[in-house]
Amino acid sequence: MQNTRLNDLVDRLLEQFNQWIRNPWRRISVIIISLLLGNFVATVVSTVAGQRAELDVYLAMLLLIFTEITSWLVYRGDTIRDRRTPKGELSAARPLFAEMLNCLKIGLVYGLFVEAFKLGS
């Protein structure tokens, strides 16, 4: 691919983001925001699905597919990712995107359970 100004700009922005996210506290904050966003999405989905009773089956199918694909993407690479570093230690750190997606899924499932408890009481 040609090295255009747009490519240079995107490369620089991605490198700056990677440098910024190397700080463990920033990484944890982004992951917590993802967890809370999943909880918020669950509340919104349950509210919208409760309003229009026609969408219940489709939204349940869509959420099931999302959670299964997310689990498959996050947990399938554990055997591939467990490679030894040059010093001989195991490197098992997940990429940030995988951790964010997994926390979004956990927040979504947790939020749906909370909504179910609210409806049941």
C-alpha positions, 0 to 999 in steps of 0.5 A, a space after each residue: 500500500 502507498 504511504 500517503 499522509 492519511 496512512 501516516 496520520 492513522 499510523 501515528 494515532 494508533 501508535 500514540 493510542 498504544 503508548 497511552 494504553 500501556 499504562 495499567 491504570 488507563 487500561 483498567 479504566 477503559 475495560 471498566 468503561 466497557 463493562 459499564 457500557 455493556 450494562 447500559 446497553 442491556 438496560 436499553 435493549 430490555 426497555 426497547 424489547 419490552 416496549 415492542 413485543 414483536 422484537 423479543 425473539 429477534 433480540 434474544 437471538 441477536 444477543 445470543 449470537 453476540 455472546 457466543 461469537 464473543 466467547 469464541 473470539 476471546 477464549 479460542 486463542 488461549 492455546 495459540 497465545 500461550 507462547 514463550 517470550 524470549 526470556 522463557 516466560 509465558 506471555 498470556 496477555 490478551 489484546 485490549 480489544 478482546 478484553 473490552 469485548 469480553 467485558 462488554 459481554 459480561 456487562 450485557 449479561 449482568 445487566 439482563 439478569 438485573 433487569 430480569 430480577 427487577 421484573 420478577 420482584 
